[in-house]
Amino acid sequence: MKPVYLKIEEIRERKGVTKTHISKKCDKTVAWYHGISTGKRVPNVESLQMIADALEVDIRDFFDQ
């Protein structure tokens, strides 16, 4: 099972979305998203939903199905 942060990054890169774009859409700092994107920060459900919204995907896409 692939870690959630790697799945998020895979989707982000595939869509051509920048880390800055996600952090702005979530009204958070780039450092906040950097922590998530490197696996150093574990996002809660609310944060995962904000990231999913910023990427225009379903939150379930972050988990292996």
mmCIF file as Biopython writes it, N, C-alpha, C and O atoms, coordinates in Angstrom:
data_model
#
loop_
_atom_site.group_PDB
_atom_site.id
_atom_site.type_symbol
_atom_site.label_atom_id
_atom_site.label_alt_id
_atom_site.label_comp_id
_atom_site.label_asym_id
_atom_site.label_entity_id
_atom_site.label_seq_id
_atom_site.pdbx_PDB_ins_code
_atom_site.Cartn_x
_atom_site.Cartn_y
_atom_site.Cartn_z
_atom_site.occupancy
_atom_site.B_iso_or_equiv
_atom_site.auth_seq_id
_atom_site.auth_asym_id
_atom_site.pdbx_PDB_model_num
ATOM 1   N N  . MET A ? 1  ? 0.844   -1.183 0.000   1.0 0.0 1  A 1 
ATOM 2   C CA . MET A ? 1  ? 0.000   0.000  0.000   1.0 0.0 1  A 1 
ATOM 3   C C  . MET A ? 1  ? 0.887   1.244  0.000   1.0 0.0 1  A 1 
ATOM 4   O O  . MET A ? 1  ? 1.774   1.385  0.842   1.0 0.0 1  A 1 
ATOM 5   N N  . LYS A ? 2  ? 0.641   2.132  -0.941  1.0 0.0 2  A 1 
ATOM 6   C CA . LYS A ? 2  ? 1.421   3.354  -1.090  1.0 0.0 2  A 1 
ATOM 7   C C  . LYS A ? 2  ? 0.991   4.367  -0.028  1.0 0.0 2  A 1 
ATOM 8   O O  . LYS A ? 2  ? -0.206  4.556  0.191   1.0 0.0 2  A 1 
ATOM 9   N N  . PRO A ? 3  ? 1.954   5.024  0.637   1.0 0.0 3  A 1 
ATOM 10  C CA . PRO A ? 3  ? 1.597   6.050  1.623   1.0 0.0 3  A 1 
ATOM 11  C C  . PRO A ? 3  ? 0.753   7.163  0.989   1.0 0.0 3  A 1 
ATOM 12  O O  . PRO A ? 3  ? 0.908   7.484  -0.190  1.0 0.0 3  A 1 
ATOM 13  N N  . VAL A ? 4  ? -0.130  7.733  1.784   1.0 0.0 4  A 1 
ATOM 14  C CA . VAL A ? 4  ? -1.049  8.759  1.301   1.0 0.0 4  A 1 
ATOM 15  C C  . VAL A ? 4  ? -0.295  9.942  0.703   1.0 0.0 4  A 1 
ATOM 16  O O  . VAL A ? 4  ? -0.681  10.452 -0.348  1.0 0.0 4  A 1 
ATOM 17  N N  . TYR A ? 5  ? 0.773   10.381 1.359   1.0 0.0 5  A 1 
ATOM 18  C CA . TYR A ? 5  ? 1.481   11.556 0.848   1.0 0.0 5  A 1 
ATOM 19  C C  . TYR A ? 5  ? 2.070   11.301 -0.542  1.0 0.0 5  A 1 
ATOM 20  O O  . TYR A ? 5  ? 2.127   12.218 -1.361  1.0 0.0 5  A 1 
ATOM 21  N N  . LEU A ? 6  ? 2.504   10.084 -0.814  1.0 0.0 6  A 1 
ATOM 22  C CA . LEU A ? 6  ? 3.025   9.767  -2.142  1.0 0.0 6  A 1 
ATOM 23  C C  . LEU A ? 6  ? 1.913   9.752  -3.180  1.0 0.0 6  A 1 
ATOM 24  O O  . LEU A ? 6  ? 2.111   10.176 -4.318  1.0 0.0 6  A 1 
ATOM 25  N N  . LYS A ? 7  ? 0.755   9.267  -2.788  1.0 0.0 7  A 1 
ATOM 26  C CA . LYS A ? 7  ? -0.400  9.248  -3.689  1.0 0.0 7  A 1 
ATOM 27  C C  . LYS A ? 7  ? -0.829  10.685 -4.015  1.0 0.0 7  A 1 
ATOM 28  O O  . LYS A ? 7  ? -1.143  10.996 -5.164  1.0 0.0 7  A 1 
ATOM 29  N N  . ILE A ? 8  ? -0.841  11.551 -3.007  1.0 0.0 8  A 1 
ATOM 30  C CA . ILE A ? 8  ? -1.191  12.956 -3.227  1.0 0.0 8  A 1 
ATOM 31  C C  . ILE A ? 8  ? -0.207  13.589 -4.204  1.0 0.0 8  A 1 
ATOM 32  O O  . ILE A ? 8  ? -0.613  14.279 -5.140  1.0 0.0 8  A 1 
ATOM 33  N N  . GLU A ? 9  ? 1.072   13.358 -3.989  1.0 0.0 9  A 1 
ATOM 34  C CA . GLU A ? 9  ? 2.098   13.930 -4.866  1.0 0.0 9  A 1 
ATOM 35  C C  . GLU A ? 9  ? 1.989   13.388 -6.289  1.0 0.0 9  A 1 
ATOM 36  O O  . GLU A ? 9  ? 2.179   14.127 -7.254  1.0 0.0 9  A 1 
ATOM 37  N N  . GLU A ? 10 ? 1.688   12.120 -6.416  1.0 0.0 10 A 1 
ATOM 38  C CA . GLU A ? 10 ? 1.522   11.508 -7.729  1.0 0.0 10 A 1 
ATOM 39  C C  . GLU A ? 10 ? 0.376   12.195 -8.494  1.0 0.0 10 A 1 
ATOM 40  O O  . GLU A ? 10 ? 0.518   12.517 -9.674  1.0 0.0 10 A 1 
ATOM 41  N N  . ILE A ? 11 ? -0.739  12.410 -7.823  1.0 0.0 11 A 1 
ATOM 42  C CA . ILE A ? 11 ? -1.895  13.072 -8.432  1.0 0.0 11 A 1 
ATOM 43  C C  . ILE A ? 11 ? -1.556  14.523 -8.764  1.0 0.0 11 A 1 
ATOM 44  O O  . ILE A ? 11 ? -1.886  15.012 -9.845  1.0 0.0 11 A 1 
ATOM 45  N N  . ARG A ? 12 ? -0.895  15.211 -7.828  1.0 0.0 12 A 1 
ATOM 46  C CA . ARG A ? 12 ? -0.536  16.612 -8.037  1.0 0.0 12 A 1 
ATOM 47  C C  . ARG A ? 12 ? 0.348   16.766 -9.265  1.0 0.0 12 A 1 
ATOM 48  O O  . ARG A ? 12 ? 0.110   17.638 -10.101 1.0 0.0 12 A 1 
ATOM 49  N N  . GLU A ? 13 ? 1.363   15.926 -9.375  1.0 0.0 13 A 1 
ATOM 50  C CA . GLU A ? 13 ? 2.288   16.010 -10.501 1.0 0.0 13 A 1 
ATOM 51  C C  . GLU A ? 13 ? 1.588   15.657 -11.812 1.0 0.0 13 A 1 
ATOM 52  O O  . GLU A ? 13 ? 1.826   16.302 -12.833 1.0 0.0 13 A 1 
ATOM 53  N N  . ARG A ? 14 ? 0.738   14.650 -11.793 1.0 0.0 14 A 1 
ATOM 54  C CA . ARG A ? 14 ? 0.008   14.236 -12.994 1.0 0.0 14 A 1 
ATOM 55  C C  . ARG A ? 14 ? -0.877  15.369 -13.510 1.0 0.0 14 A 1 
ATOM 56  O O  . ARG A ? 14 ? -1.033  15.548 -14.718 1.0 0.0 14 A 1 
ATOM 57  N N  . LYS A ? 15 ? -1.453  16.132 -12.581 1.0 0.0 15 A 1 
ATOM 58  C CA . LYS A ? 15 ? -2.342  17.230 -12.954 1.0 0.0 15 A 1 
ATOM 59  C C  . LYS A ? 15 ? -1.573  18.524 -13.259 1.0 0.0 15 A 1 
ATOM 60  O O  . LYS A ? 15 ? -2.162  19.492 -13.741 1.0 0.0 15 A 1 
ATOM 61  N N  . GLY A ? 16 ? -0.278  18.545 -12.985 1.0 0.0 16 A 1 
ATOM 62  C CA . GLY A ? 16 ? 0.526   19.733 -13.253 1.0 0.0 16 A 1 
ATOM 63  C C  . GLY A ? 16 ? 0.235   20.886 -12.304 1.0 0.0 16 A 1 
ATOM 64  O O  . GLY A ? 16 ? 0.364   22.053 -12.673 1.0 0.0 16 A 1 
ATOM 65  N N  . VAL A ? 17 ? -0.158  20.552 -11.087 1.0 0.0 17 A 1 
ATOM 66  C CA . VAL A ? 17 ? -0.499  21.559 -10.078 1.0 0.0 17 A 1 
ATOM 67  C C  . VAL A ? 17 ? 0.723   21.795 -9.185  1.0 0.0 17 A 1 
ATOM 68  O O  . VAL A ? 17 ? 1.403   20.848 -8.789  1.0 0.0 17 A 1 
ATOM 69  N N  . THR A ? 18 ? 0.992   23.051 -8.877  1.0 0.0 18 A 1 
ATOM 70  C CA . THR A ? 18 ? 2.147   23.353 -8.030  1.0 0.0 18 A 1 
ATOM 71  C C  . THR A ? 18 ? 1.798   23.218 -6.549  1.0 0.0 18 A 1 
ATOM 72  O O  . THR A ? 18 ? 0.632   23.268 -6.158  1.0 0.0 18 A 1 
ATOM 73  N N  . LYS A ? 19 ? 2.826   23.049 -5.752  1.0 0.0 19 A 1 
ATOM 74  C CA . LYS A ? 19 ? 2.646   22.991 -4.300  1.0 0.0 19 A 1 
ATOM 75  C C  . LYS A ? 19 ? 2.118   24.328 -3.786  1.0 0.0 19 A 1 
ATOM 76  O O  . LYS A ? 19 ? 1.317   24.373 -2.853  1.0 0.0 19 A 1 
ATOM 77  N N  . THR A ? 20 ? 2.573   25.407 -4.402  1.0 0.0 20 A 1 
ATOM 78  C CA . THR A ? 20 ? 2.113   26.738 -4.011  1.0 0.0 20 A 1 
ATOM 79  C C  . THR A ? 20 ? 0.617   26.887 -4.273  1.0 0.0 20 A 1 
ATOM 80  O O  . THR A ? 20 ? -0.105  27.458 -3.456  1.0 0.0 20 A 1 
ATOM 81  N N  . HIS A ? 21 ? 0.155   26.376 -5.405  1.0 0.0 21 A 1 
ATOM 82  C CA . HIS A ? 21 ? -1.276  26.441 -5.745  1.0 0.0 21 A 1 
ATOM 83  C C  . HIS A ? 21 ? -2.108  25.731 -4.677  1.0 0.0 21 A 1 
ATOM 84  O O  . HIS A ? 21 ? -3.127  26.254 -4.226  1.0 0.0 21 A 1 
ATOM 85  N N  . ILE A ? 22 ? -1.675  24.553 -4.283  1.0 0.0 22 A 1 
ATOM 86  C CA . ILE A ? 22 ? -2.421  23.798 -3.275  1.0 0.0 22 A 1 
ATOM 87  C C  . ILE A ? 22 ? -2.434  24.544 -1.949  1.0 0.0 22 A 1 
ATOM 88  O O  . ILE A ? 22 ? -3.482  24.671 -1.317  1.0 0.0 22 A 1 
ATOM 89  N N  . SER A ? 23 ? -1.279  25.036 -1.528  1.0 0.0 23 A 1 
ATOM 90  C CA . SER A ? 23 ? -1.225  25.740 -0.238  1.0 0.0 23 A 1 
ATOM 91  C C  . SER A ? 23 ? -2.105  26.984 -0.251  1.0 0.0 23 A 1 
ATOM 92  O O  . SER A ? 23 ? -2.756  27.285 0.749   1.0 0.0 23 A 1 
ATOM 93  N N  . LYS A ? 24 ? -2.138  27.712 -1.366  1.0 0.0 24 A 1 
ATOM 94  C CA . LYS A ? 24 ? -2.998  28.898 -1.456  1.0 0.0 24 A 1 
ATOM 95  C C  . LYS A ? 24 ? -4.474  28.517 -1.431  1.0 0.0 24 A 1 
ATOM 96  O O  . LYS A ? 24 ? -5.274  29.164 -0.755  1.0 0.0 24 A 1 
ATOM 97  N N  . LYS A ? 25 ? -4.837  27.466 -2.169  1.0 0.0 25 A 1 
ATOM 98  C CA . LYS A ? 25 ? -6.231  27.018 -2.195  1.0 0.0 25 A 1 
ATOM 99  C C  . LYS A ? 25 ? -6.697  26.562 -0.818  1.0 0.0 25 A 1 
ATOM 100 O O  . LYS A ? 25 ? -7.872  26.691 -0.475  1.0 0.0 25 A 1 
ATOM 101 N N  . CYS A ? 26 ? -5.765  26.028 -0.034  1.0 0.0 26 A 1 
ATOM 102 C CA . CYS A ? 26 ? -6.083  25.542 1.308   1.0 0.0 26 A 1 
ATOM 103 C C  . CYS A ? 26 ? -5.933  26.636 2.363   1.0 0.0 26 A 1 
ATOM 104 O O  . CYS A ? 26 ? -6.202  26.404 3.541   1.0 0.0 26 A 1 
ATOM 105 N N  . ASP A ? 27 ? -5.505  27.824 1.945   1.0 0.0 27 A 1 
ATOM 106 C CA . ASP A ? 27 ? -5.260  28.944 2.849   1.0 0.0 27 A 1 
ATOM 107 C C  . ASP A ? 27 ? -4.239  28.569 3.922   1.0 0.0 27 A 1 
ATOM 108 O O  . ASP A ? 27 ? -4.405  28.868 5.104   1.0 0.0 27 A 1 
ATOM 109 N N  . LYS A ? 28 ? -3.181  27.904 3.468   1.0 0.0 28 A 1 
ATOM 110 C CA . LYS A ? 28 ? -2.097  27.463 4.352   1.0 0.0 28 A 1 
ATOM 111 C C  . LYS A ? 28 ? -0.775  27.919 3.766   1.0 0.0 28 A 1 
ATOM 112 O O  . LYS A ? 28 ? -0.729  28.441 2.652   1.0 0.0 28 A 1 
ATOM 113 N N  . THR A ? 29 ? 0.293   27.725 4.509   1.0 0.0 29 A 1 
ATOM 114 C CA . THR A ? 29 ? 1.628   28.099 4.027   1.0 0.0 29 A 1 
ATOM 115 C C  . THR A ? 29 ? 2.194   26.995 3.138   1.0 0.0 29 A 1 
ATOM 116 O O  . THR A ? 29 ? 1.758   25.845 3.182   1.0 0.0 29 A 1 
ATOM 117 N N  . VAL A ? 30 ? 3.173   27.383 2.336   1.0 0.0 30 A 1 
ATOM 118 C CA . VAL A ? 30 ? 3.852   26.393 1.505   1.0 0.0 30 A 1 
ATOM 119 C C  . VAL A ? 30 ? 4.576   25.389 2.412   1.0 0.0 30 A 1 
ATOM 120 O O  . VAL A ? 30 ? 4.655   24.205 2.084   1.0 0.0 30 A 1 
ATOM 121 N N  . ALA A ? 31 ? 5.095   25.851 3.530   1.0 0.0 31 A 1 
ATOM 122 C CA . ALA A ? 31 ? 5.771   24.952 4.474   1.0 0.0 31 A 1 
ATOM 123 C C  . ALA A ? 31 ? 4.817   23.880 4.994   1.0 0.0 31 A 1 
ATOM 124 O O  . ALA A ? 31 ? 5.215   22.731 5.189   1.0 0.0 31 A 1 
ATOM 125 N N  . TRP A ? 32 ? 3.561   24.255 5.218   1.0 0.0 32 A 1 
ATOM 126 C CA . TRP A ? 32 ? 2.542   23.288 5.655   1.0 0.0 32 A 1 
ATOM 127 C C  . TRP A ? 32 ? 2.409   22.181 4.618   1.0 0.0 32 A 1 
ATOM 128 O O  . TRP A ? 32 ? 2.453   20.996 4.951   1.0 0.0 32 A 1 
ATOM 129 N N  . TYR A ? 33 ? 2.244   22.578 3.350   1.0 0.0 33 A 1 
ATOM 130 C CA . TYR A ? 33 ? 2.083   21.554 2.314   1.0 0.0 33 A 1 
ATOM 131 C C  . TYR A ? 33 ? 3.378   20.778 2.100   1.0 0.0 33 A 1 
ATOM 132 O O  . TYR A ? 33 ? 3.337   19.575 1.840   1.0 0.0 33 A 1 
ATOM 133 N N  . HIS A ? 34 ? 4.514   21.437 2.203   1.0 0.0 34 A 1 
ATOM 134 C CA . HIS A ? 34 ? 5.799   20.739 2.044   1.0 0.0 34 A 1 
ATOM 135 C C  . HIS A ? 34 ? 5.918   19.621 3.075   1.0 0.0 34 A 1 
ATOM 136 O O  . HIS A ? 34 ? 6.379   18.525 2.757   1.0 0.0 34 A 1 
ATOM 137 N N  . GLY A ? 35 ? 5.505   19.898 4.307   1.0 0.0 35 A 1 
ATOM 138 C CA . GLY A ? 35 ? 5.539   18.870 5.351   1.0 0.0 35 A 1 
ATOM 139 C C  . GLY A ? 35 ? 4.687   17.665 4.984   1.0 0.0 35 A 1 
ATOM 140 O O  . GLY A ? 35 ? 5.078   16.522 5.221   1.0 0.0 35 A 1 
ATOM 141 N N  . ILE A ? 36 ? 3.526   17.923 4.408   1.0 0.0 36 A 1 
ATOM 142 C CA . ILE A ? 36 ? 2.643   16.830 3.984   1.0 0.0 36 A 1 
ATOM 143 C C  . ILE A ? 36 ? 3.255   16.089 2.803   1.0 0.0 36 A 1 
ATOM 144 O O  . ILE A ? 36 ? 3.263   14.858 2.772   1.0 0.0 36 A 1 
ATOM 145 N N  . SER A ? 37 ? 3.768   16.837 1.832   1.0 0.0 37 A 1 
ATOM 146 C CA . SER A ? 37 ? 4.277   16.222 0.601   1.0 0.0 37 A 1 
ATOM 147 C C  . SER A ? 37 ? 5.524   15.376 0.821   1.0 0.0 37 A 1 
ATOM 148 O O  . SER A ? 37 ? 5.854   14.530 -0.009  1.0 0.0 37 A 1 
ATOM 149 N N  . THR A ? 38 ? 6.210   15.596 1.919   1.0 0.0 38 A 1 
ATOM 150 C CA . THR A ? 38 ? 7.413   14.813 2.222   1.0 0.0 38 A 1 
ATOM 151 C C  . THR A ? 38 ? 7.151   13.734 3.279   1.0 0.0 38 A 1 
ATOM 152 O O  . THR A ? 38 ? 8.050   12.970 3.628   1.0 0.0 38 A 1 
ATOM 153 N N  . GLY A ? 39 ? 5.925   13.679 3.780   1.0 0.0 39 A 1 
ATOM 154 C CA . GLY A ? 39 ? 5.584   12.674 4.781   1.0 0.0 39 A 1 
ATOM 155 C C  . GLY A ? 39 ? 5.983   13.047 6.192   1.0 0.0 39 A 1 
ATOM 156 O O  . GLY A ? 39 ? 5.855   12.226 7.100   1.0 0.0 39 A 1 
ATOM 157 N N  . LYS A ? 40 ? 6.466   14.266 6.406   1.0 0.0 40 A 1 
ATOM 158 C CA . LYS A ? 40 ? 6.874   14.697 7.742   1.0 0.0 40 A 1 
ATOM 159 C C  . LYS A ? 40 ? 5.693   15.171 8.576   1.0 0.0 40 A 1 
ATOM 160 O O  . LYS A ? 40 ? 5.757   15.195 9.805   1.0 0.0 40 A 1 
ATOM 161 N N  . ARG A ? 41 ? 4.609   15.549 7.892   1.0 0.0 41 A 1 
ATOM 162 C CA . ARG A ? 41 ? 3.393   15.993 8.572   1.0 0.0 41 A 1 
ATOM 163 C C  . ARG A ? 41 ? 2.272   15.069 8.115   1.0 0.0 41 A 1 
ATOM 164 O O  . ARG A ? 41 ? 2.088   14.846 6.918   1.0 0.0 41 A 1 
ATOM 165 N N  . VAL A ? 42 ? 1.527   14.538 9.074   1.0 0.0 42 A 1 
ATOM 166 C CA . VAL A ? 42 ? 0.397   13.663 8.747   1.0 0.0 42 A 1 
ATOM 167 C C  . VAL A ? 42 ? -0.872  14.516 8.731   1.0 0.0 42 A 1 
ATOM 168 O O  . VAL A ? 42 ? -1.268  15.068 9.757   1.0 0.0 42 A 1 
ATOM 169 N N  . PRO A ? 43 ? -1.504  14.620 7.562   1.0 0.0 43 A 1 
ATOM 170 C CA . PRO A ? 43 ? -2.700  15.462 7.474   1.0 0.0 43 A 1 
ATOM 171 C C  . PRO A ? 43 ? -3.910  14.808 8.136   1.0 0.0 43 A 1 
ATOM 172 O O  . PRO A ? 43 ? -4.076  13.589 8.091   1.0 0.0 43 A 1 
ATOM 173 N N  . ASN A ? 44 ? -4.751  15.640 8.750   1.0 0.0 44 A 1 
ATOM 174 C CA . ASN A ? 44 ? -6.002  15.122 9.302   1.0 0.0 44 A 1 
ATOM 175 C C  . ASN A ? 44 ? -7.034  15.059 8.166   1.0 0.0 44 A 1 
ATOM 176 O O  . ASN A ? 44 ? -6.742  15.454 7.037   1.0 0.0 44 A 1 
ATOM 177 N N  . VAL A ? 45 ? -8.214  14.572 8.462   1.0 0.0 45 A 1 
ATOM 178 C CA . VAL A ? 45 ? -9.244  14.402 7.437   1.0 0.0 45 A 1 
ATOM 179 C C  . VAL A ? 45 ? -9.620  15.742 6.805   1.0 0.0 45 A 1 
ATOM 180 O O  . VAL A ? 45 ? -9.826  15.820 5.594   1.0 0.0 45 A 1 
ATOM 181 N N  . GLU A ? 46 ? -9.709  16.776 7.603   1.0 0.0 46 A 1 
ATOM 182 C CA . GLU A ? 46 ? -10.053 18.101 7.091   1.0 0.0 46 A 1 
ATOM 183 C C  . GLU A ? 46 ? -8.999  18.582 6.083   1.0 0.0 46 A 1 
ATOM 184 O O  . GLU A ? 46 ? -9.337  19.115 5.026   1.0 0.0 46 A 1 
ATOM 185 N N  . SER A ? 47 ? -7.736  18.389 6.419   1.0 0.0 47 A 1 
ATOM 186 C CA . SER A ? 47 ? -6.653  18.792 5.510   1.0 0.0 47 A 1 
ATOM 187 C C  . SER A ? 47 ? -6.681  17.968 4.226   1.0 0.0 47 A 1 
ATOM 188 O O  . SER A ? 47 ? -6.488  18.505 3.135   1.0 0.0 47 A 1 
ATOM 189 N N  . LEU A ? 48 ? -6.919  16.674 4.357   1.0 0.0 48 A 1 
ATOM 190 C CA . LEU A ? 48 ? -7.013  15.822 3.174   1.0 0.0 48 A 1 
ATOM 191 C C  . LEU A ? 48 ? -8.139  16.283 2.256   1.0 0.0 48 A 1 
ATOM 192 O O  . LEU A ? 48 ? -7.990  16.279 1.034   1.0 0.0 48 A 1 
ATOM 193 N N  . GLN A ? 49 ? -9.262  16.678 2.842   1.0 0.0 49 A 1 
ATOM 194 C CA . GLN A ? 49 ? -10.389 17.145 2.040   1.0 0.0 49 A 1 
ATOM 195 C C  . GLN A ? 49 ? -10.043 18.449 1.334   1.0 0.0 49 A 1 
ATOM 196 O O  . GLN A ? 49 ? -10.405 18.639 0.173   1.0 0.0 49 A 1 
ATOM 197 N N  . MET A ? 50 ? -9.347  19.347 2.020   1.0 0.0 50 A 1 
ATOM 198 C CA . MET A ? 50 ? -8.946  20.610 1.399   1.0 0.0 50 A 1 
ATOM 199 C C  . MET A ? 50 ? -8.002  20.348 0.220   1.0 0.0 50 A 1 
ATOM 200 O O  . MET A ? 50 ? -8.127  20.977 -0.831  1.0 0.0 50 A 1 
ATOM 201 N N  . ILE A ? 51 ? -7.066  19.426 0.398   1.0 0.0 51 A 1 
ATOM 202 C CA . ILE A ? 51 ? -6.132  19.091 -0.678  1.0 0.0 51 A 1 
ATOM 203 C C  . ILE A ? 51 ? -6.872  18.448 -1.844  1.0 0.0 51 A 1 
ATOM 204 O O  . ILE A ? 51 ? -6.603  18.759 -3.004  1.0 0.0 51 A 1 
ATOM 205 N N  . ALA A ? 52 ? -7.802  17.553 -1.534  1.0 0.0 52 A 1 
ATOM 206 C CA . ALA A ? 52 ? -8.604  16.917 -2.588  1.0 0.0 52 A 1 
ATOM 207 C C  . ALA A ? 52 ? -9.387  17.966 -3.372  1.0 0.0 52 A 1 
ATOM 208 O O  . ALA A ? 52 ? -9.461  17.899 -4.599  1.0 0.0 52 A 1 
ATOM 209 N N  . ASP A ? 53 ? -9.964  18.923 -2.675  1.0 0.0 53 A 1 
ATOM 210 C CA . ASP A ? 53 ? -10.704 19.995 -3.338  1.0 0.0 53 A 1 
ATOM 211 C C  . ASP A ? 53 ? -9.778  20.823 -4.229  1.0 0.0 53 A 1 
ATOM 212 O O  . ASP A ? 53 ? -10.142 21.179 -5.349  1.0 0.0 53 A 1 
ATOM 213 N N  . ALA A ? 54 ? -8.582  21.126 -3.725  1.0 0.0 54 A 1 
ATOM 214 C CA . ALA A ? 54 ? -7.620  21.910 -4.502  1.0 0.0 54 A 1 
ATOM 215 C C  . ALA A ? 54 ? -7.191  21.172 -5.768  1.0 0.0 54 A 1 
ATOM 216 O O  . ALA A ? 54 ? -6.932  21.789 -6.801  1.0 0.0 54 A 1 
ATOM 217 N N  . LEU A ? 55 ? -7.120  19.844 -5.676  1.0 0.0 55 A 1 
ATOM 218 C CA . LEU A ? 55 ? -6.721  19.025 -6.822  1.0 0.0 55 A 1 
ATOM 219 C C  . LEU A ? 55 ? -7.920  18.613 -7.686  1.0 0.0 55 A 1 
ATOM 220 O O  . LEU A ? 55 ? -7.764  18.009 -8.748  1.0 0.0 55 A 1 
ATOM 221 N N  . GLU A ? 56 ? -9.106  18.952 -7.204  1.0 0.0 56 A 1 
ATOM 222 C CA . GLU A ? 56 ? -10.351 18.590 -7.896  1.0 0.0 56 A 1 
ATOM 223 C C  . GLU A ? 56 ? -10.466 17.083 -8.095  1.0 0.0 56 A 1 
ATOM 224 O O  . GLU A ? 56 ? -10.759 16.599 -9.188  1.0 0.0 56 A 1 
ATOM 225 N N  . VAL A ? 57 ? -10.224 16.351 -6.994  1.0 0.0 57 A 1 
ATOM 226 C CA . VAL A ? 57 ? -10.378 14.897 -6.993  1.0 0.0 57 A 1 
ATOM 227 C C  . VAL A ? 57 ? -11.192 14.496 -5.772  1.0 0.0 57 A 1 
ATOM 228 O O  . VAL A ? 57 ? -11.421 15.301 -4.869  1.0 0.0 57 A 1 
ATOM 229 N N  . ASP A ? 58 ? -11.616 13.266 -5.758  1.0 0.0 58 A 1 
ATOM 230 C CA . ASP A ? 58 ? -12.310 12.705 -4.600  1.0 0.0 58 A 1 
ATOM 231 C C  . ASP A ? 58 ? -11.259 12.299 -3.570  1.0 0.0 58 A 1 
ATOM 232 O O  . ASP A ? 58 ? -10.209 11.770 -3.936  1.0 0.0 58 A 1 
ATOM 233 N N  . ILE A ? 59 ? -11.522 12.534 -2.320  1.0 0.0 59 A 1 
ATOM 234 C CA . ILE A ? 59 ? -10.562 12.198 -1.250  1.0 0.0 59 A 1 
ATOM 235 C C  . ILE A ? 59 ? -10.179 10.716 -1.293  1.0 0.0 59 A 1 
ATOM 236 O O  . ILE A ? 59 ? -9.071  10.345 -0.904  1.0 0.0 59 A 1 
ATOM 237 N N  . ARG A ? 60 ? -11.090 9.885  -1.762  1.0 0.0 60 A 1 
ATOM 238 C CA . ARG A ? 60 ? -10.815 8.441  -1.836  1.0 0.0 60 A 1 
ATOM 239 C C  . ARG A ? 60 ? -9.687  8.125  -2.809  1.0 0.0 60 A 1 
ATOM 240 O O  . ARG A ? 60 ? -9.091  7.051  -2.732  1.0 0.0 60 A 1 
ATOM 241 N N  . ASP A ? 61 ? -9.383  9.050  -3.732  1.0 0.0 61 A 1 
ATOM 242 C CA . ASP A ? 61 ? -8.309  8.833  -4.685  1.0 0.0 61 A 1 
ATOM 243 C C  . ASP A ? 61 ? -6.939  8.779  -4.009  1.0 0.0 61 A 1 
ATOM 244 O O  . ASP A ? 61 ? -5.972  8.305  -4.604  1.0 0.0 61 A 1 
ATOM 245 N N  . PHE A ? 62 ? -6.855  9.260  -2.778  1.0 0.0 62 A 1 
ATOM 246 C CA . PHE A ? 62 ? -5.591  9.251  -2.042  1.0 0.0 62 A 1 
ATOM 247 C C  . PHE A ? 62 ? -5.284  7.889  -1.418  1.0 0.0 62 A 1 
ATOM 248 O O  . PHE A ? 62 ? -4.188  7.669  -0.901  1.0 0.0 62 A 1 
ATOM 249 N N  . PHE A ? 63 ? -6.239  6.996  -1.469  1.0 0.0 63 A 1 
ATOM 250 C CA . PHE A ? 63 ? -6.082  5.688  -0.845  1.0 0.0 63 A 1 
ATOM 251 C C  . PHE A ? 63 ? -6.162  4.591  -1.895  1.0 0.0 63 A 1 
ATOM 252 O O  . PHE A ? 63 ? -6.945  4.678  -2.841  1.0 0.0 63 A 1 
ATOM 253 N N  . ASP A ? 64 ? -5.345  3.560  -1.721  1.0 0.0 64 A 1 
ATOM 254 C CA . ASP A ? 64 ? -5.396  2.431  -2.646  1.0 0.0 64 A 1 
ATOM 255 C C  . ASP A ? 64 ? -6.764  1.780  -2.608  1.0 0.0 64 A 1 
ATOM 256 O O  . ASP A ? 64 ? -7.372  1.603  -1.552  1.0 0.0 64 A 1 
ATOM 257 N N  . GLN A ? 65 ? -7.222  1.433  -3.794  1.0 0.0 65 A 1 
ATOM 258 C CA . GLN A ? 65 ? -8.579  0.872  -3.870  1.0 0.0 65 A 1 
ATOM 259 C C  . GLN A ? 65 ? -8.569  -0.516 -4.435  1.0 0.0 65 A 1 
ATOM 260 O O  . GLN A ? 65 ? -9.624  -1.135 -4.569  1.0 0.0 65 A 1 
#
